[in-house]
């Protein structure tokens, strides 16, 4: 089942930010839906052994059905703490982890 990001805003501010923090151990995480709006998506990953972030442009129905087409993020498979930005309007992200990986997402 796909995951949702959590929204947060600061007092006296009208802008809303979206966040996600997760630990994945030797698995591929459930897809994480990215809020619309065409904003850049910042991703930080602290891999155990190695980690790969994947994104999709597929629609929600394909993501939920497990038929989405997934692409590697620009950094590829990483073995050290890495941050990168995925530009454009991605539908969802997921983390493919070997070992214990912590990943964070902000929009």
ABEGO torsion letter per residue (X at the ends): XBBBBBBBBBBGBABBBBBBBBBBBGBBBBBBBBBBGGBBBBBBBBBBABBBBBBBABBAAAAAAGABBBBBBAAEBBABBBBBBBBEBBABBBBBBBEBBBBBBBX
